Amino acid sequence: MFEEEKLQMTEEWDKTFPKSEKVDHKKVTFHNRYGITLAADLYTPRTYSGKLAAIALCGPFGAVKEQASGYYAQTLAERGFLTMAFDPSFTGESGGKVRNVMSADLSTEDFQAAVDFLSVQDNVDPEKIGILGICGWGGMALNTAALDTRIKATVVSTMYDMTRLTRNGYFDSEDTPEQRYEKKKALNAQRTEDYRRGTYARSGGLPQQAAEDAPQFLKDYVTYYRGRGYNPRAVNPNGGWNTTSDLGLLSMPILQYSDEIQSAVLMIHGEKAHSLYFGKEAFSHLKGENKEFMLIPGASHTDLYDTDKIPFDRIEAFYREYLG
């Protein structure tokens, strides 16, 4: 029997949103097939009968379960689903010796491991499991849906394709072999330096304040991660990812097989989101009558993290249609 790593998890309510009296909440752990133990918040409706439809949630990229994914999870639990928001491997309260490192493969595996856990819970119907990915984890959710036939419904909110962003830069402004070569050269030189020093250089994360001439989306990120959504365990405002994590994204086109997703997908994006082009491109490759793209008027990227612009009524209806 696999022995899970012992994690240090706080029992205090340290979320960026108020605790609901309509659901029960508890900390749980589960493990992936690489032997990493992950920390999660499990939300269950206070009253229910029979087995529940369940949803695993993660994101945004560089966030933790105390932020947007937990807010989505608690809200959907209020609406009758069993939900679980988790910290990715090597981040937050989850295990893994090296901190703040990621890869597309590992992120996909974490989602599948969450499905493993939910599938064997006594109060969950294993034929009624969905996932929800926010921001960079929206792309990872699509990659998981293309791979895992146990997933019956996927919601993708304010999506990034992190592999496209890493390869091509924002708005594909660095999309040449020469520019990619220079990225690889710098990252591999950093690997050598990291090994020599025995430490891992960090990207730096978000600034304390955005410059006056910074893009609006960067200002929005700073407002969220250093303001209303701050959490001391989140990667983005606390030093950022290990720099060489980008090597795990440069050669991994995560949406390569998204056209083979047979299960239902609902993609949600803000009309004013800088990331909208990721969502539109990803949706153009999906096939089948059970795929839907929902554009939220006037919404920016971070509006879909924690504001009343999140279309929870439509999300609930979508899951009820495809999970029952």
N, C-alpha and C positions, 0 to 999 in steps of 0.2 A: 504494500500500500504506500502511495506517495505521501511523504511527510512534508507538510507545508512549512515554509519559513515563518518564524514568529515575527509579527509586525507590531510596531508601536503605533497605535491609533488612538486619537483623542475621542473621548466620549462626550465632550462638550459640543453644544450646537454652535459651530463656527462657520456656518454657511453665510452667503451673501444675500440670503432671502429669509423671511420669517418662517418659523416652523408651523406647519399646518396641524390643526387638531383633528383633521378628518382622516389622517393616515397614521399607521404605525411605522416607525423608523428604527432600523438597527444596522450596525456595522457587520459586514460579512467579509470573508476572504474566499478566494478561489485561486486555482493555479492554471497556468498554460502548459503547453506540451514541452516548453523549454525549461520547465521547472521553476519559473518565477511565480511567486505568490502575489496576487493583486488584491488591493483593498477596495471595498465598494460600500455604498449606501443602498440598502434595500428598503423600498417603500411599498407598503401594502395597505389597501383600503381597510378602514376600521371594520366595516361590515361587508361580508360577501358570502356566497354559497358556492359549493363545488370548486372545480379547478379554474384557475384564472389564466387569461392571456397575459403574456409577459413580454417586457421590452427591455433590452440592454441599451444603455446610452453612454456616449462619450463625446468629449470635445468642449470647447474649441481647442485648436492646436496650441499647446503650451499652457492650457488651463488645467484645473483640477475639479474633482467631483463636487466640491463645495460651491462651485460657480454655476455657469449656465446649464450644464448637463444635469446637475442636481435640481435646479429650478424646473426644468422640463420634467424630470422624473417625478418630483413631488406633485406637480400639477396634473400629470397623467394618472398618478395613483389616486388623486382625488376624484378622478373620472372613472375609476373602476379597474385599472390595470395594475398588475404587480410590476414594479419597475426597479431597475438597478443601474445606478450611475457609478462608474468605476474610474479609478486612476490608472492610466497606462503604465506599463512596465517602466521601472526606473524613475518614476515621477511620483509626486505627492506622497501618500502613505503606502504606496505599493512597494514591493521588494525589488531586488536587483542591486548588486554591489556598486556598479558604476552608475552615477546619477545623471539625470538630464540628457540621456542619449535615446535615440529612436531610430527606427527604420520602417519602411513601408511593410515589409514582411512581418515584423514584430507587431505592428499596429493591427494588421489584419488578424494575426494570431490571437491577440488580446480580445478582439471582438468574438472570435470563434470560441475562445475559452469561456467567455461570458455566456454564450449560448450553451456550452457544455454544462455549466453550473445550473442555469435556469431549467434545462431539460430534465434534470433529475430531482427537482424540488417537488415535494409531495403535493403542494397546493398549486402547481403549474401544469397546464395542459401542454405537453411537449409538441403538439401539432399546432400550437398557437403562439409562436414566438416571433417577435419582430425586433428590429434594431433602429436606433436613431443616432445619426452623426451630425455634429455641428462644426462648421468652419472646415478646417483641415481634416477633421474626422468624418466629414461628409463624404469626401473622396474615398477614405478608408472604408466607410460603410458600403459604398458601391462595390469596391473591390471584394469585400467580404460577401456581399449578396451574390456576386458572380461566382463565388467559390462554394458557399455553404447552402446546400439545398434544404436545410432545416429551417432557414429563415423564410417566413411567409410574407413579410411586409417590411419595407425599409423607408424611413423618412430621412431626407437629406435637407438640412437647414443651413442657409447662407454659406454655401460650399466653396471650399478651396480645393484645387487639385495641386497638392504639395509637390508632386513630382514634376508637373509642368512648370510650376513657379520656380523650382530649384534649377531646372534645366534651362529655362528660357527667360527668367526674370519677369518682373511685373509687365503685363500687357505685351509679353513676348518681345521685349525690347533688347534681349540678349540672346536671340535665337540664331546663333551661328556656331559652326564647329570650332572656330578659333576662340570664341568667348567661352565655350564650354571647356575647351582644353585648358585655358587659363584658370578656370575654377578648379578643375581637377588637379592641376599643378600645385596650386596654393593649398588645397586641402590635403594632398598627399605629403607636401612639405610639413604641414601642421601635424600629421600623423607621426612623422619622424621626430619632430620636436616634442610632442606629447610623450612619446615612448622614452626619449632621452631624459625628460624631466620627471617622469612618473606621475604626471598629472594631466588633466584634460582641459585645454583652453575652452573658455565659454564665449559665446557670441556677443554677450553684453546685454541682450534683451532690450526692453523698451527704455527710453530716456525718462528721467524724472519729470521733465516737461517737454512738450513738443515745441520745436522752433516755430516762430510766427509764420514762416514761409513753408512749413511742412505740409505734405498732402493732407487733406481732410481725414482720410481714413487712418492715418497715423495719429492724428489728434484724437480721433474717436477711440482708438486702441488705448491711448494713454488715459483718456477720461474713464474708460471702463476698468482697465487692469490696475491703474494706480489710484482710482477713485472709487466709484460705487461698487465695483466688482473685485476689489483688492483681496487677495488671500496670500499669506506669507509662504505657502507651499507651491504656489503657481510658478511655472517656469518663466513665463514672459516678462514679469516685472522684477524678477529676482536673479538676474545674471544670464538668462536665456539658455538655449540648448548648447550642448557641447558642439563646438564648431564643426567637427568632422562628422556630425550626424548627417550633414548634407550629402555625404558620399553614399548613404543608404537610400537616397532619393534620386540621384542623378541618372541612374541607369534602370529605374523601376517605373515604367509607365503603368500606373495602377489601374487605369481605365481601359486597358487593352481589350479585355474580354467583357466589358459592360454590356455589349450588344447581346450577350448570351444570358442575361438575367431574365429568368422566366417569372419570378415572383413579382409582386406589386411594388411599385416605387412612387413615392410622392416627393417631389423636389420643390423646395420653397426658397425664394430669393427676394431680396429687397430691390425695388425699382431703382433706387439711388446707390446701391451697393457697388463699390469699386470692383468687387469680386464677381459681379453678375456674369461676366464673360465665361468664367469657369463653369457656372451652372448651365448656361445656355449650350455651351459646347458639349458638356457631358450628356445633357438630356437629348441632344440631337442623335446620339448613338444608341439610345434605348429603343427597344422594340416591344410591341404588344399593346393591347387596349387597356392594360392595367398600369399604365405609366401616366403620370400627371405632373405638369409644371404649374406652380402657383406663384404669380408675381404679386408682391405686396406693395401697393402704391405708397410712395413717399418714404419707404423704409431704407435705411442705410444698412451696412453690413452688421454693425454691432447692435442695431435696433432689435435684431432677431436673437440676441443673447438673453435679454431679460425684460423687455418692455411689453406693453399691451398691444404691440403690433404683431406679436406672434399669433398665428391663427390656430389657437388650440381647438376651437370647435371643428375645424376642417381636419386637423390631425387626429382628433378623437374619432370622427366619422370614418376616416380612412382606415384606421386600425380596426374599428368595429366591422367594417365591410370585409376586410381580408383576414382578420384574426378571429372574428366572431365575438 
